[in-house]
């Protein structure tokens, strides 16, 4: 009796892709591994997605759609940008490797374009030049993306060290810092021993970085208004 082939669809492929990304990361992701998970031959995937890059585009489009659905714009441009940044961070954290996917794809999908347009609308009311508005949006997206990516990579590094050594090399780090001079590492050593580096990746750190960006934009606007 001929073995029945698994029923697949674009939605099932996308769902399996998210599962695979969550388990193994984007570094190990491949169409062959995805096909194995679905119980099909790899060439069958290309009936739905012409390449891995095309699949990545669709996944990034889903991320953009989720951000759009969860973002509710209210208030002035600062409140809108803040809400957008918080929403984007939340969605990126929940979707495995979504930050990498957004960075690796081009805005050639409908919801990615809508997301970009929505970001630009946040600053449309400001007196900034059009190229400055684009720069504001780009800076904000880069900040959120790298914040999430840095936290993601830090967790992976910690997991790898725990797996290899069974414990974090805290004592080794202290020993290394103590072997170096005050001129070389004095400030770093004090911040490290006081646990300040543990603040990286926290809500407080995110909010402070976002505040710096918004204050910078506000200052540019004030400078432009005063020169008129």
NUDORO-811628 format. One line per field, with one value per residue: x, y, z of N, C-alpha, C, O in turn; residue in one letter. Coordinates in pm, whole numbers. Example, Ala and Ser with C-alpha at 12.3 -4.5 7.8 and 13.67 -1.06 7.14 Angstrom:
// residues 2
neast	c(1319 | 1285) .
nnorth	c(-569 | -225) .
nup	c(780 | 708) .
caeast	c(1230 | 1367) .
canorth	c(-450 | -106) .
caup	c(780 | 714) .
ceast	c(1320 | 1290) .
cnorth	c(-330 | 3) .
cup	c(780 | 787) .
oeast	c(1424 | 1341) .
onorth	c(-332 | 114) .
oup	c(846 | 804) .
r	c(a | s) .
END
This chain:
// residues 228
neast	c(85 | 58 | 233 | 71 | 98 | 198 | -27 | 31 | 61 | 88 | 51 | 101 | 368 | 485 | 421 | 564 | 817 | 855 | 858 | 1088 | 1284 | 1267 | 1362 | 1619 | 1745 | 1839 | 2076 | 2105 | 1895 | 1737 | 1611 | 1601 | 1599 | 1358 | 1181 | 1214 | 1099 | 836 | 783 | 820 | 963 | 1236 | 1225 | 949 | 881 | 943 | 737 | 577 | 735 | 979 | 1244 | 1473 | 1513 | 1282 | 1097 | 1186 | 1117 | 838 | 799 | 904 | 720 | 495 | 573 | 579 | 308 | 196 | 301 | 176 | -92 | -96 | -9 | -126 | -196 | -165 | -177 | 97 | 382 | 599 | 484 | 366 | 588 | 714 | 522 | 524 | 789 | 790 | 590 | 701 | 935 | 820 | 686 | 902 | 1047 | 878 | 866 | 1059 | 1389 | 1305 | 1407 | 1648 | 1538 | 1395 | 1606 | 1735 | 1581 | 1414 | 1204 | 974 | 727 | 374 | 279 | 514 | 572 | 346 | 393 | 630 | 534 | 352 | 520 | 647 | 432 | 409 | 586 | 512 | 379 | 570 | 807 | 1024 | 1254 | 1185 | 1381 | 1498 | 1294 | 1279 | 1527 | 1491 | 1302 | 1448 | 1664 | 1529 | 1418 | 1653 | 1767 | 1579 | 1585 | 1857 | 1879 | 1707 | 1827 | 2084 | 2025 | 1913 | 2135 | 2307 | 2176 | 2198 | 2476 | 2523 | 2383 | 2536 | 2783 | 2710 | 2638 | 2882 | 3062 | 2924 | 2883 | 2875 | 3154 | 3226 | 3413 | 3650 | 3642 | 3661 | 3915 | 4068 | 4018 | 4129 | 4392 | 4470 | 4563 | 4464 | 4441 | 4388 | 4146 | 3994 | 3742 | 3566 | 3596 | 3492 | 3225 | 3148 | 3182 | 2994 | 2764 | 2644 | 2640 | 2454 | 2220 | 2183 | 1970 | 1737 | 1405 | 1430 | 1675 | 1612 | 1410 | 1553 | 1743 | 1567 | 1459 | 1680 | 1702 | 1458 | 1477 | 1690 | 1581 | 1383 | 1544 | 1665 | 1440 | 1374 | 1599 | 1571 | 1330 | 1400 | 1571 | 1421) .
nnorth	c(-120 | 218 | 471 | 729 | 1069 | 1344 | 1610 | 1933 | 2291 | 2644 | 2777 | 2571 | 2523 | 2766 | 2769 | 2544 | 2636 | 2845 | 2693 | 2539 | 2736 | 2833 | 2617 | 2551 | 2777 | 3038 | 2989 | 2716 | 2661 | 2522 | 2438 | 2167 | 2060 | 2168 | 2039 | 1776 | 1795 | 1836 | 1602 | 1556 | 1567 | 1782 | 1926 | 1960 | 2179 | 2395 | 2435 | 2603 | 2805 | 2976 | 2995 | 2986 | 3242 | 3365 | 3242 | 3342 | 3609 | 3596 | 3515 | 3733 | 3917 | 3829 | 3894 | 4174 | 4218 | 4134 | 4327 | 4556 | 4492 | 4492 | 4738 | 5041 | 5355 | 5654 | 5989 | 6233 | 6268 | 6164 | 5993 | 5812 | 5701 | 5586 | 5396 | 5240 | 5139 | 4987 | 4798 | 4673 | 4562 | 4378 | 4198 | 4101 | 3966 | 3754 | 3604 | 3364 | 3432 | 3647 | 3904 | 3874 | 3783 | 4008 | 4178 | 4052 | 4064 | 4227 | 4518 | 4407 | 4301 | 4305 | 4367 | 4443 | 4674 | 4824 | 4843 | 4995 | 5231 | 5301 | 5359 | 5587 | 5761 | 5821 | 6027 | 6219 | 6454 | 6621 | 6897 | 6815 | 6751 | 6548 | 6349 | 6344 | 6243 | 5983 | 5901 | 5916 | 5711 | 5492 | 5490 | 5436 | 5180 | 5033 | 5056 | 4919 | 4665 | 4581 | 4586 | 4380 | 4170 | 4163 | 4086 | 3837 | 3701 | 3711 | 3546 | 3303 | 3272 | 3250 | 3013 | 2834 | 2845 | 2747 | 2491 | 2386 | 2431 | 2412 | 2612 | 2970 | 3172 | 3345 | 3380 | 3345 | 3566 | 3778 | 3724 | 3769 | 4044 | 4149 | 4100 | 4293 | 4637 | 4939 | 5157 | 5034 | 4881 | 4987 | 5136 | 4966 | 4733 | 4811 | 4863 | 4612 | 4446 | 4563 | 4480 | 4617 | 4556 | 4365 | 4492 | 4523 | 4467 | 4483 | 4612 | 4872 | 4956 | 4950 | 5145 | 5373 | 5400 | 5444 | 5685 | 5854 | 5861 | 5984 | 6231 | 6332 | 6363 | 6550 | 6767 | 6830 | 6917 | 7147 | 7303 | 7347 | 7489 | 7720 | 7838 | 7937) .
nup	c(0 | -88 | 78 | 253 | 174 | 380 | 457 | 358 | 385 | 317 | 561 | 748 | 694 | 766 | 1038 | 1128 | 1071 | 1256 | 1489 | 1451 | 1438 | 1697 | 1844 | 1742 | 1648 | 1413 | 1288 | 1241 | 1086 | 803 | 477 | 438 | 700 | 781 | 605 | 694 | 945 | 875 | 753 | 481 | 145 | 72 | -183 | -213 | -63 | -217 | -387 | -256 | -143 | -308 | -234 | 49 | 134 | 43 | 210 | 455 | 413 | 424 | 687 | 826 | 742 | 879 | 1139 | 1124 | 1079 | 1323 | 1496 | 1398 | 1453 | 1729 | 1806 | 1924 | 1840 | 2010 | 2143 | 2133 | 1906 | 2048 | 2238 | 2066 | 1931 | 2148 | 2228 | 1999 | 1999 | 2236 | 2179 | 1954 | 2064 | 2243 | 2068 | 1915 | 2110 | 2163 | 1932 | 1788 | 1684 | 1536 | 1520 | 1378 | 1138 | 1052 | 1003 | 798 | 575 | 298 | 251 | 99 | 128 | 192 | 465 | 588 | 451 | 523 | 797 | 801 | 689 | 887 | 1100 | 1003 | 999 | 1265 | 1314 | 1140 | 1203 | 1305 | 1267 | 1124 | 852 | 561 | 513 | 762 | 919 | 827 | 917 | 1194 | 1238 | 1143 | 1324 | 1563 | 1512 | 1472 | 1726 | 1895 | 1773 | 1798 | 2073 | 2155 | 2013 | 2126 | 2388 | 2338 | 2229 | 2446 | 2631 | 2496 | 2500 | 2775 | 2827 | 2674 | 2807 | 3059 | 2986 | 2896 | 3110 | 3346 | 3524 | 3563 | 3468 | 3693 | 3909 | 3769 | 3602 | 3788 | 3887 | 3658 | 3614 | 3846 | 3799 | 3629 | 3572 | 3752 | 3582 | 3338 | 3373 | 3580 | 3616 | 3479 | 3632 | 3884 | 3815 | 3728 | 3956 | 4118 | 4007 | 3799 | 3527 | 3509 | 3469 | 3205 | 2931 | 3075 | 3159 | 3255 | 3148 | 2878 | 2862 | 2937 | 2731 | 2518 | 2598 | 2569 | 2291 | 2214 | 2344 | 2205 | 1949 | 2009 | 2080 | 1834 | 1695 | 1845 | 1795 | 1523 | 1515 | 1655 | 1482 | 1280) .
caeast	c(0 | 139 | 229 | 1 | 183 | 144 | -91 | 99 | 10 | 175 | 36 | 170 | 511 | 524 | 412 | 677 | 937 | 869 | 895 | 1227 | 1366 | 1267 | 1438 | 1758 | 1802 | 1844 | 2202 | 2090 | 1773 | 1755 | 1491 | 1603 | 1552 | 1216 | 1111 | 1217 | 1001 | 704 | 769 | 813 | 1090 | 1269 | 1173 | 806 | 868 | 963 | 608 | 515 | 832 | 1079 | 1376 | 1474 | 1498 | 1140 | 1033 | 1221 | 1037 | 702 | 803 | 920 | 592 | 408 | 616 | 531 | 162 | 168 | 330 | 68 | -216 | -87 | 26 | -240 | -136 | -233 | -90 | 184 | 480 | 684 | 405 | 347 | 715 | 735 | 433 | 572 | 910 | 752 | 518 | 797 | 1020 | 738 | 663 | 1030 | 1084 | 790 | 880 | 1198 | 1477 | 1235 | 1495 | 1736 | 1457 | 1365 | 1730 | 1783 | 1485 | 1387 | 1062 | 903 | 606 | 269 | 273 | 639 | 554 | 248 | 461 | 720 | 449 | 294 | 627 | 667 | 318 | 431 | 663 | 467 | 335 | 685 | 857 | 1147 | 1259 | 1146 | 1494 | 1519 | 1190 | 1323 | 1640 | 1436 | 1242 | 1557 | 1737 | 1445 | 1410 | 1784 | 1784 | 1497 | 1632 | 1984 | 1855 | 1652 | 1926 | 2192 | 1973 | 1898 | 2267 | 2360 | 2115 | 2259 | 2613 | 2514 | 2343 | 2650 | 2884 | 2657 | 2643 | 3021 | 3137 | 2838 | 2866 | 2926 | 3293 | 3233 | 3541 | 3756 | 3635 | 3715 | 4059 | 4124 | 4013 | 4223 | 4528 | 4494 | 4586 | 4355 | 4429 | 4331 | 4010 | 3941 | 3600 | 3496 | 3597 | 3398 | 3089 | 3123 | 3167 | 2871 | 2651 | 2577 | 2623 | 2334 | 2107 | 2169 | 1858 | 1620 | 1309 | 1485 | 1778 | 1543 | 1340 | 1651 | 1795 | 1460 | 1450 | 1791 | 1669 | 1348 | 1529 | 1773 | 1490 | 1321 | 1644 | 1678 | 1320 | 1386 | 1703 | 1515 | 1227 | 1465 | 1645 | 1326) .
canorth	c(0 | 338 | 555 | 855 | 1186 | 1442 | 1728 | 2055 | 2417 | 2756 | 2803 | 2466 | 2544 | 2881 | 2728 | 2455 | 2719 | 2912 | 2591 | 2502 | 2851 | 2839 | 2505 | 2539 | 2905 | 3062 | 2939 | 2577 | 2649 | 2490 | 2383 | 2022 | 2035 | 2202 | 1931 | 1660 | 1818 | 1822 | 1467 | 1562 | 1588 | 1925 | 1992 | 1992 | 2312 | 2497 | 2463 | 2708 | 2912 | 2951 | 2991 | 3010 | 3385 | 3393 | 3198 | 3442 | 3729 | 3573 | 3512 | 3873 | 3983 | 3793 | 3973 | 4310 | 4217 | 4126 | 4458 | 4646 | 4455 | 4518 | 4878 | 5133 | 5488 | 5760 | 6093 | 6305 | 6183 | 6093 | 5883 | 5713 | 5630 | 5503 | 5280 | 5156 | 5071 | 4888 | 4693 | 4602 | 4481 | 4268 | 4100 | 4040 | 3871 | 3637 | 3531 | 3319 | 3480 | 3745 | 4019 | 3838 | 3776 | 4144 | 4237 | 3980 | 4071 | 4356 | 4557 | 4372 | 4230 | 4403 | 4414 | 4513 | 4809 | 4891 | 4871 | 5107 | 5349 | 5338 | 5422 | 5722 | 5842 | 5864 | 6152 | 6304 | 6584 | 6700 | 6986 | 6760 | 6726 | 6410 | 6257 | 6333 | 6154 | 5847 | 5871 | 5891 | 5579 | 5395 | 5486 | 5369 | 5038 | 4974 | 5047 | 4810 | 4539 | 4542 | 4561 | 4245 | 4076 | 4152 | 4008 | 3701 | 3641 | 3696 | 3425 | 3188 | 3260 | 3199 | 2871 | 2759 | 2836 | 2657 | 2356 | 2342 | 2440 | 2383 | 2734 | 3090 | 3197 | 3469 | 3389 | 3362 | 3704 | 3860 | 3699 | 3838 | 4188 | 4182 | 4087 | 4407 | 4760 | 5033 | 5238 | 4952 | 4830 | 5032 | 5166 | 4843 | 4641 | 4858 | 4844 | 4468 | 4392 | 4619 | 4418 | 4709 | 4496 | 4281 | 4575 | 4516 | 4385 | 4502 | 4714 | 5002 | 4989 | 4977 | 5273 | 5482 | 5417 | 5503 | 5824 | 5925 | 5883 | 6080 | 6362 | 6378 | 6409 | 6673 | 6873 | 6868 | 6994 | 7278 | 7378 | 7390 | 7591 | 7843 | 7897 | 7988) .
caup	c(0 | -99 | 197 | 233 | 194 | 475 | 401 | 398 | 332 | 354 | 705 | 822 | 673 | 848 | 1178 | 1154 | 1065 | 1386 | 1588 | 1427 | 1477 | 1843 | 1900 | 1696 | 1608 | 1269 | 1235 | 1199 | 1007 | 661 | 414 | 459 | 837 | 783 | 536 | 784 | 1051 | 815 | 700 | 335 | 77 | 63 | -304 | -200 | -3 | -318 | -450 | -176 | -127 | -411 | -174 | 193 | 151 | 25 | 334 | 555 | 386 | 472 | 833 | 868 | 716 | 990 | 1254 | 1102 | 1096 | 1467 | 1555 | 1356 | 1521 | 1873 | 1830 | 1924 | 1840 | 2083 | 2194 | 2041 | 1836 | 2146 | 2294 | 1961 | 1911 | 2267 | 2216 | 1889 | 2043 | 2337 | 2109 | 1869 | 2152 | 2295 | 1961 | 1879 | 2215 | 2160 | 1806 | 1781 | 1576 | 1453 | 1497 | 1267 | 1017 | 1008 | 954 | 680 | 466 | 237 | 267 | -23 | 166 | 222 | 603 | 618 | 395 | 609 | 923 | 776 | 670 | 1018 | 1177 | 949 | 1041 | 1404 | 1317 | 1030 | 1255 | 1348 | 1162 | 1069 | 709 | 530 | 533 | 906 | 970 | 796 | 1006 | 1327 | 1236 | 1128 | 1451 | 1663 | 1478 | 1499 | 1871 | 1947 | 1717 | 1857 | 2214 | 2164 | 1962 | 2224 | 2499 | 2286 | 2217 | 2582 | 2689 | 2429 | 2550 | 2911 | 2817 | 2621 | 2913 | 3161 | 2930 | 2886 | 3234 | 3460 | 3604 | 3499 | 3510 | 3771 | 3981 | 3669 | 3557 | 3895 | 3890 | 3541 | 3638 | 3953 | 3748 | 3542 | 3647 | 3771 | 3461 | 3230 | 3393 | 3708 | 3612 | 3440 | 3747 | 3985 | 3765 | 3721 | 4092 | 4176 | 3940 | 3707 | 3396 | 3513 | 3429 | 3059 | 2887 | 3161 | 3116 | 3289 | 3049 | 2752 | 2873 | 2941 | 2595 | 2438 | 2642 | 2507 | 2149 | 2203 | 2384 | 2094 | 1843 | 2059 | 2073 | 1693 | 1661 | 1908 | 1723 | 1395 | 1540 | 1700 | 1370 | 1182) .
ceast	c(88 | 119 | 164 | 93 | 119 | 81 | -19 | 34 | 108 | 170 | 110 | 322 | 560 | 522 | 531 | 809 | 961 | 913 | 1043 | 1321 | 1377 | 1354 | 1587 | 1822 | 1815 | 1971 | 2189 | 1967 | 1807 | 1625 | 1485 | 1553 | 1402 | 1134 | 1104 | 1112 | 859 | 678 | 755 | 953 | 1111 | 1215 | 1027 | 785 | 872 | 839 | 540 | 605 | 950 | 1222 | 1364 | 1455 | 1352 | 1060 | 1061 | 1138 | 897 | 696 | 818 | 792 | 493 | 442 | 564 | 380 | 125 | 193 | 218 | -61 | -214 | -56 | -97 | -186 | -223 | -131 | -5 | 290 | 567 | 610 | 385 | 474 | 747 | 650 | 477 | 694 | 879 | 680 | 613 | 885 | 945 | 719 | 792 | 1074 | 1003 | 811 | 1026 | 1272 | 1411 | 1319 | 1588 | 1660 | 1428 | 1489 | 1775 | 1691 | 1467 | 1239 | 981 | 777 | 502 | 271 | 403 | 630 | 455 | 311 | 555 | 643 | 392 | 397 | 647 | 553 | 333 | 501 | 619 | 428 | 450 | 733 | 988 | 1138 | 1227 | 1261 | 1526 | 1416 | 1226 | 1437 | 1592 | 1381 | 1350 | 1634 | 1659 | 1440 | 1543 | 1808 | 1707 | 1551 | 1760 | 1972 | 1806 | 1755 | 2039 | 2148 | 1960 | 2034 | 2331 | 2305 | 2174 | 2402 | 2614 | 2479 | 2459 | 2756 | 2838 | 2664 | 2786 | 3091 | 3056 | 2813 | 2922 | 3065 | 3309 | 3366 | 3657 | 3760 | 3695 | 3867 | 4128 | 4128 | 4113 | 4368 | 4567 | 4499 | 4461 | 4332 | 4358 | 4183 | 3942 | 3791 | 3518 | 3486 | 3497 | 3254 | 3052 | 3097 | 3042 | 2745 | 2579 | 2554 | 2503 | 2209 | 2083 | 2055 | 1732 | 1527 | 1363 | 1589 | 1715 | 1478 | 1438 | 1709 | 1693 | 1445 | 1560 | 1761 | 1563 | 1393 | 1617 | 1689 | 1426 | 1418 | 1663 | 1560 | 1329 | 1488 | 1649 | 1413 | 1290 | 1538 | 1553 | 1299) .
cnorth	c(124 | 425 | 689 | 972 | 1284 | 1560 | 1853 | 2176 | 2526 | 2782 | 2699 | 2482 | 2658 | 2844 | 2639 | 2534 | 2789 | 2813 | 2555 | 2614 | 2861 | 2733 | 2511 | 2671 | 2917 | 3007 | 2797 | 2555 | 2618 | 2433 | 2231 | 1987 | 2064 | 2091 | 1806 | 1674 | 1797 | 1682 | 1462 | 1573 | 1738 | 1992 | 2031 | 2132 | 2422 | 2520 | 2581 | 2830 | 2884 | 2945 | 3010 | 3158 | 3427 | 3353 | 3298 | 3570 | 3714 | 3572 | 3654 | 3951 | 3953 | 3873 | 4115 | 4320 | 4213 | 4260 | 4556 | 4619 | 4494 | 4664 | 4966 | 5274 | 5589 | 5865 | 6159 | 6211 | 6105 | 5973 | 5773 | 5633 | 5539 | 5377 | 5184 | 5075 | 4960 | 4770 | 4608 | 4511 | 4358 | 4159 | 4029 | 3937 | 3741 | 3550 | 3492 | 3372 | 3586 | 3869 | 3993 | 3835 | 3915 | 4211 | 4176 | 3993 | 4214 | 4390 | 4533 | 4291 | 4333 | 4457 | 4480 | 4657 | 4887 | 4931 | 4991 | 5237 | 5397 | 5405 | 5566 | 5815 | 5894 | 5999 | 6250 | 6443 | 6673 | 6790 | 6937 | 6748 | 6579 | 6311 | 6240 | 6240 | 6009 | 5806 | 5842 | 5749 | 5470 | 5378 | 5410 | 5219 | 4968 | 4958 | 4929 | 4675 | 4492 | 4518 | 4419 | 4141 | 4055 | 4068 | 3861 | 3631 | 3619 | 3569 | 3299 | 3165 | 3202 | 3051 | 2784 | 2740 | 2739 | 2511 | 2301 | 2333 | 2410 | 2502 | 2853 | 3123 | 3327 | 3486 | 3409 | 3506 | 3798 | 3846 | 3772 | 3988 | 4231 | 4173 | 4205 | 4535 | 4845 | 5118 | 5163 | 4922 | 4880 | 5056 | 5043 | 4749 | 4682 | 4837 | 4696 | 4412 | 4447 | 4568 | 4507 | 4649 | 4402 | 4359 | 4570 | 4422 | 4402 | 4607 | 4854 | 5047 | 5024 | 5115 | 5390 | 5507 | 5483 | 5651 | 5908 | 5958 | 5992 | 6221 | 6421 | 6433 | 6541 | 6791 | 6922 | 6955 | 7136 | 7364 | 7430 | 7501 | 7724 | 7914 | 7956 | 8138) .
cup	c(0 | 25 | 167 | 266 | 293 | 401 | 450 | 331 | 371 | 504 | 788 | 810 | 761 | 996 | 1215 | 1153 | 1198 | 1493 | 1575 | 1468 | 1629 | 1906 | 1865 | 1656 | 1457 | 1206 | 1180 | 1111 | 861 | 607 | 434 | 599 | 849 | 717 | 624 | 893 | 1000 | 758 | 549 | 276 | 59 | -65 | -297 | -144 | -109 | -405 | -382 | -159 | -219 | -358 | -24 | 221 | 137 | 148 | 446 | 539 | 444 | 625 | 889 | 848 | 829 | 1116 | 1242 | 1124 | 1245 | 1535 | 1523 | 1432 | 1669 | 1905 | 1818 | 1943 | 1913 | 2123 | 2087 | 1983 | 1932 | 2206 | 2191 | 1937 | 2029 | 2260 | 2108 | 1932 | 2142 | 2272 | 2025 | 1953 | 2202 | 2190 | 1924 | 1983 | 2205 | 2037 | 1786 | 1659 | 1488 | 1426 | 1380 | 1136 | 963 | 949 | 821 | 559 | 418 | 252 | 140 | 4 | 212 | 365 | 648 | 568 | 482 | 743 | 909 | 761 | 803 | 1106 | 1132 | 990 | 1184 | 1411 | 1209 | 1079 | 1298 | 1233 | 1098 | 917 | 683 | 553 | 681 | 969 | 945 | 890 | 1148 | 1337 | 1228 | 1258 | 1557 | 1638 | 1507 | 1649 | 1929 | 1900 | 1784 | 2007 | 2234 | 2121 | 2062 | 2343 | 2460 | 2281 | 2353 | 2647 | 2626 | 2478 | 2690 | 2910 | 2771 | 2728 | 3022 | 3114 | 2930 | 3022 | 3359 | 3549 | 3528 | 3553 | 3589 | 3841 | 3884 | 3619 | 3660 | 3900 | 3775 | 3565 | 3743 | 3908 | 3659 | 3626 | 3658 | 3647 | 3349 | 3251 | 3520 | 3708 | 3577 | 3559 | 3853 | 3941 | 3763 | 3861 | 4161 | 4105 | 3841 | 3569 | 3391 | 3475 | 3278 | 3021 | 2968 | 3103 | 3140 | 3189 | 2915 | 2754 | 2873 | 2802 | 2503 | 2471 | 2578 | 2361 | 2134 | 2243 | 2274 | 1980 | 1883 | 2050 | 1929 | 1651 | 1719 | 1837 | 1591 | 1413 | 1581 | 1587 | 1265 | 1203) .
oeast	c(182 | 7 | 198 | 157 | -3 | 131 | -11 | -40 | 200 | 273 | 174 | 395 | 666 | 612 | 591 | 902 | 1074 | 996 | 1114 | 1427 | 1483 | 1412 | 1671 | 1943 | 1803 | 1976 | 2256 | 1939 | 1896 | 1540 | 1377 | 1473 | 1330 | 1029 | 1002 | 1043 | 773 | 566 | 686 | 1051 | 1017 | 1165 | 983 | 684 | 811 | 836 | 458 | 558 | 1015 | 1311 | 1258 | 1390 | 1303 | 966 | 971 | 1095 | 844 | 600 | 752 | 759 | 417 | 353 | 510 | 331 | 32 | 116 | 172 | -131 | -318 | -75 | -165 | -136 | -341 | -12 | -29 | 288 | 605 | 668 | 386 | 469 | 801 | 699 | 469 | 702 | 934 | 707 | 605 | 908 | 999 | 735 | 792 | 1132 | 1054 | 776 | 1110 | 1226 | 1459 | 1305 | 1604 | 1710 | 1435 | 1478 | 1843 | 1721 | 1501 | 1157 | 926 | 726 | 539 | 266 | 401 | 675 | 479 | 285 | 557 | 682 | 384 | 365 | 663 | 575 | 277 | 477 | 683 | 442 | 428 | 704 | 1054 | 1029 | 1241 | 1239 | 1574 | 1448 | 1207 | 1443 | 1647 | 1410 | 1343 | 1667 | 1715 | 1455 | 1545 | 1862 | 1763 | 1562 | 1771 | 2047 | 1856 | 1770 | 2085 | 2226 | 1992 | 2048 | 2401 | 2379 | 2197 | 2444 | 2696 | 2538 | 2479 | 2814 | 2917 | 2692 | 2808 | 3170 | 3112 | 2730 | 3006 | 3091 | 3394 | 3426 | 3752 | 3868 | 3772 | 3939 | 4235 | 4230 | 4176 | 4457 | 4683 | 4446 | 4365 | 4218 | 4279 | 4103 | 3843 | 3720 | 3413 | 3380 | 3426 | 3170 | 2939 | 3000 | 2989 | 2634 | 2466 | 2459 | 2457 | 2103 | 1977 | 2045 | 1629 | 1563 | 1345 | 1592 | 1758 | 1490 | 1409 | 1724 | 1728 | 1421 | 1535 | 1790 | 1577 | 1352 | 1618 | 1721 | 1416 | 1378 | 1676 | 1577 | 1295 | 1467 | 1678 | 1410 | 1239 | 1564 | 1599 | 1221) .
onorth	c(135 | 450 | 755 | 974 | 1303 | 1603 | 1876 | 2162 | 2503 | 2807 | 2733 | 2458 | 2648 | 2884 | 2657 | 2500 | 2792 | 2846 | 2544 | 2588 | 2892 | 2755 | 2479 | 2675 | 2818 | 2981 | 2761 | 2443 | 2682 | 2387 | 2174 | 1895 | 1992 | 2053 | 1738 | 1578 | 1746 | 1649 | 1375 | 1588 | 1813 | 2104 | 2124 | 2197 | 2527 | 2611 | 2650 | 2944 | 2780 | 2896 | 3046 | 3197 | 3514 | 3423 | 3333 | 3631 | 3807 | 3621 | 3690 | 4040 | 4040 | 3916 | 4171 | 4417 | 4282 | 4301 | 4630 | 4712 | 4526 | 4709 | 4966 | 5308 | 5606 | 5835 | 6145 | 6091 | 5992 | 5865 | 5654 | 5511 | 5430 | 5267 | 5063 | 4955 | 4850 | 4654 | 4485 | 4396 | 4247 | 4041 | 3907 | 3834 | 3633 | 3432 | 3580 | 3358 | 3613 | 3931 | 4078 | 3881 | 3938 | 4290 | 4241 | 3940 | 4310 | 4299 | 4627 | 4221 | 4437 | 4579 | 4565 | 4750 | 5005 | 5040 | 5078 | 5341 | 5517 | 5498 | 5656 | 5934 | 5997 | 6077 | 6353 | 6541 | 6791 | 6763 | 7012 | 6736 | 6495 | 6202 | 6134 | 6167 | 5922 | 5692 | 5755 | 5676 | 5369 | 5266 | 5330 | 5140 | 4857 | 4856 | 4847 | 4581 | 4375 | 4439 | 4346 | 4037 | 3942 | 3986 | 3772 | 3516 | 3520 | 3494 | 3200 | 3050 | 3116 | 2972 | 2674 | 2632 | 2659 | 2421 | 2184 | 2242 | 2386 | 2495 | 2838 | 3102 | 3410 | 3593 | 3481 | 3562 | 3888 | 3945 | 3830 | 4053 | 4336 | 4231 | 4217 | 4540 | 4827 | 5147 | 5221 | 4935 | 4822 | 5001 | 5019 | 4691 | 4598 | 4797 | 4659 | 4339 | 4383 | 4608 | 4477 | 4687 | 4364 | 4300 | 4609 | 4310 | 4342 | 4681 | 4944 | 5164 | 5117 | 5192 | 5495 | 5622 | 5568 | 5734 | 6022 | 6068 | 6081 | 6319 | 6542 | 6536 | 6634 | 6902 | 7042 | 7054 | 7233 | 7484 | 7543 | 7596 | 7830 | 8034 | 8020 | 8198) .
oup	c(79 | 69 | 69 | 371 | 290 | 297 | 571 | 233 | 449 | 567 | 887 | 906 | 824 | 1071 | 1321 | 1226 | 1247 | 1578 | 1674 | 1526 | 1682 | 2012 | 1949 | 1631 | 1385 | 1086 | 1082 | 1068 | 803 | 683 | 446 | 615 | 918 | 769 | 629 | 929 | 1071 | 720 | 495 | 350 | 34 | -57 | -365 | -173 | -93 | -487 | -441 | -159 | -207 | -426 | 26 | 318 | 210 | 187 | 523 | 636 | 505 | 685 | 987 | 926 | 870 | 1189 | 1338 | 1181 | 1287 | 1621 | 1610 | 1472 | 1727 | 2019 | 1715 | 2051 | 1880 | 2137 | 1967 | 2009 | 1902 | 2222 | 2224 | 1925 | 2011 | 2283 | 2124 | 1904 | 2133 | 2305 | 2027 | 1916 | 2203 | 2220 | 1903 | 1949 | 2234 | 2039 | 1768 | 1546 | 1378 | 1321 | 1292 | 1033 | 842 | 855 | 742 | 453 | 487 | 265 | 81 | -84 | 266 | 385 | 737 | 636 | 512 | 795 | 996 | 814 | 829 | 1180 | 1215 | 1012 | 1219 | 1504 | 1190 | 1005 | 1324 | 1117 | 1026 | 860 | 772 | 606 | 723 | 1063 | 1031 | 935 | 1215 | 1431 | 1298 | 1298 | 1631 | 1730 | 1560 | 1692 | 2002 | 1979 | 1824 | 2063 | 2320 | 2186 | 2081 | 2393 | 2539 | 2324 | 2375 | 2710 | 2695 | 2497 | 2721 | 2985 | 2822 | 2740 | 3072 | 3193 | 2961 | 3047 | 3465 | 3640 | 3439 | 3671 | 3556 | 3835 | 3915 | 3597 | 3625 | 3916 | 3794 | 3539 | 3731 | 3970 | 3618 | 3737 | 3583 | 3611 | 3275 | 3158 | 3563 | 3793 | 3637 | 3584 | 3907 | 4022 | 3794 | 3882 | 4252 | 4139 | 3801 | 3501 | 3284 | 3452 | 3230 | 3073 | 2936 | 3012 | 3058 | 3149 | 2848 | 2659 | 2816 | 2761 | 2421 | 2383 | 2538 | 2313 | 2051 | 2181 | 2251 | 1922 | 1802 | 2017 | 1906 | 1580 | 1651 | 1819 | 1551 | 1335 | 1546 | 1594 | 1171 | 1129) .
r	c(x | x | x | x | x | x | x | x | x | x | x | x | x | x | x | x | x | x | x | x | x | x | x | x | x | x | x | x | x | x | x | x | x | x | x | x | x | x | x | x | x | x | x | x | x | x | x | x | x | x | x | x | x | x | x | x | x | x | x | x | x | x | x | x | x | x | x | x | x | x | x | x | x | x | x | x | x | x | x | x | x | x | x | x | x | x | x | x | x | x | x | x | x | x | x | x | x | x | x | x | x | x | x | x | x | x | x | x | x | x | x | x | x | x | x | x | x | x | x | x | x | x | x | x | x | x | x | x | x | x | x | x | x | x | x | x | x | x | x | x | x | x | x | x | x | x | x | x | x | x | x | x | x | x | x | x | x | x | x | x | x | x | x | x | x | x | x | x | x | x | x | x | x | x | x | x | x | x | x | x | x | x | x | x | x | x | x | x | x | x | x | x | x | x | x | x | x | x | x | x | x | x | x | x | x | x | x | x | x | x | x | x | x | x | x | x | x | x | x | x | x | x | x | x | x | x | x | x) .
END
